[in-house]
């Protein structure tokens, strides 16, 4: 059906933007080799417990601020070089929403992070969004956080030819038609404006 064709194209579009396709050696927003990638800090000194399951709200906030600071510093701390968007796996997003800060339990970690990150302190807005493609996207299949500047002057993606239907052909007692589209690979104009943190 036409609805099914559009649904399948949407799935293709989604994977192409975030991950790319091994078949054609393309990459996406989450796995570009030119982007700096680091491991998240451990909960215990010298430990391997980098996941947010083990961390305090302040340690989680530090993971955010360390990444934000790294991007800002890598771009000469220019006014337009503060990241404005962060993607994290759905599970970790759920942790931020569900876990509370303080003894009164009236504030989620997500609210705490949004209020106390360095972007907010500069009077700008930071979006923290769940993304299914972040799950196992990092080194050794670690969960990945992606910090970046969502700006077409820094990173962009083109649909060079929208999905369209070609002429109908009649063959083998059936009506046949092809749907075609053309898309580009995600283009990183300034790779330093993106940053990966693995093991959250």
C-alpha positions as CSV (number, residue, x, y, z in Angstrom):
1,X,0.0,0.0,0.0
2,X,1.0,3.6,-0.4
3,X,0.9,4.1,3.4
4,X,3.3,1.1,3.8
5,X,5.7,2.6,1.2
6,X,5.8,5.9,3.0
7,X,6.3,4.1,6.3
8,X,9.3,2.1,5.0
9,X,10.8,5.3,3.5
10,X,10.5,7.0,6.9
11,X,12.4,4.1,8.5
12,X,15.0,4.3,5.8
13,X,15.3,8.1,6.3
14,X,15.6,7.6,10.1
15,X,18.5,5.1,9.9
16,X,20.3,7.2,7.2
17,X,20.2,10.3,9.4
18,X,21.3,8.7,12.6
19,X,23.4,5.7,11.7
20,X,23.9,5.4,7.9
21,X,24.3,2.1,6.0
22,X,27.3,-0.2,6.1
23,X,26.4,-1.5,2.6
24,X,27.3,1.9,1.1
25,X,29.9,2.9,3.8
26,X,27.8,5.8,5.0
27,X,27.6,7.2,8.5
28,X,25.1,9.3,10.4
29,X,24.9,11.8,13.2
30,X,25.8,9.2,15.8
31,X,28.8,7.5,14.4
32,X,31.0,9.8,12.3
33,X,34.7,8.9,12.6
34,X,35.8,12.6,12.6
35,X,33.9,13.4,15.9
36,X,35.7,13.2,19.2
37,X,34.4,10.3,21.4
38,X,35.2,9.8,25.1
39,X,34.2,7.4,27.8
40,X,32.0,8.7,30.5
41,X,33.6,9.2,33.9
42,X,33.4,6.3,36.4
43,X,31.4,6.5,39.6
44,X,34.3,5.1,41.6
45,X,37.9,6.1,41.1
46,X,39.5,3.8,38.5
47,X,36.3,1.8,38.2
48,X,34.3,0.8,35.2
49,X,30.9,1.9,36.6
50,X,30.3,4.7,34.1
51,X,26.6,4.0,33.6
52,X,24.0,6.4,35.1
53,X,22.5,3.5,37.1
54,X,25.5,3.9,39.5
55,X,25.7,7.7,39.5
56,X,24.5,10.5,41.7
57,X,22.5,13.4,40.2
58,X,25.7,15.6,40.5
59,X,27.8,13.0,38.7
60,X,25.2,12.8,35.9
61,X,25.2,16.6,35.7
62,X,29.0,16.5,35.5
63,X,28.7,14.2,32.5
64,X,26.5,16.7,30.7
65,X,28.6,19.8,31.6
66,X,32.0,18.1,30.8
67,X,30.7,17.3,27.3
68,X,29.2,20.8,26.8
69,X,32.4,22.4,28.0
70,X,34.5,20.3,25.7
71,X,32.5,21.3,22.6
72,X,32.5,25.0,23.6
73,X,36.3,25.0,24.3
74,X,37.0,23.1,21.0
75,X,35.4,26.0,19.2
76,X,37.2,28.9,20.9
77,X,34.3,29.4,23.3
78,X,32.6,31.4,20.6
79,X,29.1,32.7,21.4
80,X,27.5,30.6,18.7
81,X,29.4,27.4,19.7
82,X,27.4,26.4,22.7
83,X,25.6,23.1,22.0
84,X,21.8,23.3,21.9
85,X,20.8,19.7,21.7
86,X,21.7,16.4,23.3
87,X,20.5,12.9,22.3
88,X,20.5,10.0,24.8
89,X,19.1,6.5,24.8
90,X,15.4,6.1,25.8
91,X,16.3,4.1,29.0
92,X,18.6,6.9,30.2
93,X,16.0,9.5,29.4
94,X,13.6,7.6,31.5
95,X,16.1,7.6,34.4
96,X,16.4,11.4,34.2
97,X,12.6,11.8,34.3
98,X,11.9,9.2,37.0
99,X,14.8,9.6,39.5
100,X,14.4,12.5,41.9
101,X,16.9,15.0,43.4
102,X,17.1,15.8,47.1
103,X,15.2,14.6,50.1
104,X,11.9,16.2,49.2
105,X,11.7,14.4,45.8
106,X,10.0,17.3,44.1
107,X,12.4,17.7,41.2
108,X,13.6,15.2,38.6
109,X,17.2,14.8,37.5
110,X,16.1,16.0,34.1
111,X,14.9,19.3,35.6
112,X,18.0,19.6,37.7
113,X,20.2,19.1,34.7
114,X,18.2,21.6,32.6
115,X,18.5,24.2,35.3
116,X,22.2,23.8,36.1
117,X,24.0,23.1,32.9
118,X,26.4,25.6,31.5
119,X,24.2,26.4,28.5
120,X,21.4,27.5,30.8
121,X,23.8,29.5,32.8
122,X,24.6,31.4,29.6
123,X,20.9,32.2,29.1
124,X,20.4,29.8,26.3
125,X,18.2,26.8,25.8
126,X,19.4,23.2,25.8
127,X,17.2,20.4,24.5
128,X,17.7,16.9,25.9
129,X,15.9,14.3,23.8
130,X,15.5,10.5,23.8
131,X,16.8,8.7,20.7
132,X,16.5,5.0,20.1
133,X,19.6,5.0,17.9
134,X,21.8,6.0,20.8
135,X,21.3,2.5,22.3
136,X,24.6,0.5,21.8
137,X,25.8,3.1,19.4
138,X,29.2,3.6,21.1
139,X,32.5,1.8,21.3
140,X,32.1,-1.9,22.2
141,X,28.3,-1.4,22.0
142,X,28.2,1.1,24.8
143,X,25.2,3.4,25.1
144,X,26.1,6.8,23.6
145,X,25.3,10.4,24.4
146,X,25.5,12.8,21.5
147,X,26.1,16.5,22.2
148,X,25.9,18.9,19.2
149,X,24.9,22.2,17.8
150,X,21.7,21.7,15.8
151,X,22.4,24.4,13.2
152,X,22.4,23.9,9.4
153,X,25.6,26.1,9.3
154,X,27.3,23.4,11.4
155,X,25.7,20.1,10.4
156,X,23.1,19.3,7.7
157,X,21.3,16.7,5.7
158,X,19.8,17.0,2.3
159,X,16.9,15.2,0.6
160,X,18.0,15.9,-3.0
161,X,14.9,14.3,-4.5
162,X,11.7,13.7,-2.5
163,X,9.9,10.4,-2.7
164,X,7.8,10.2,-5.8
165,X,6.0,7.7,-8.0
166,X,7.1,6.9,-11.5
167,X,4.8,5.9,-14.3
168,X,2.6,2.8,-14.0
169,X,3.5,-0.1,-16.2
170,X,1.3,-3.1,-17.0
171,X,3.1,-6.4,-17.0
172,X,2.2,-10.0,-16.2
173,X,-1.4,-9.1,-15.6
174,X,-0.4,-6.6,-13.0
175,X,0.0,-2.8,-12.6
176,X,3.6,-2.0,-11.5
177,X,5.1,1.2,-10.4
178,X,8.3,2.3,-8.9
179,X,8.9,4.8,-6.0
180,X,12.2,6.6,-6.0
181,X,13.9,9.2,-3.8
182,X,17.4,10.5,-3.4
183,X,19.1,11.5,-0.1
184,X,22.5,12.6,1.1
185,X,24.8,11.5,3.9
186,X,24.8,13.7,7.0
187,X,27.3,16.5,6.3
188,X,29.5,17.6,9.2
189,X,30.7,21.1,8.3
190,X,32.5,21.5,11.6
191,X,33.1,18.1,13.3
192,X,34.2,19.9,16.5
193,X,30.6,21.0,17.1
194,X,29.7,17.4,17.8
195,X,30.8,15.2,20.7
196,X,30.2,11.6,21.7
197,X,30.2,10.3,25.3
198,X,30.1,6.5,25.6
199,X,29.1,4.3,28.6
200,X,26.3,6.3,30.1
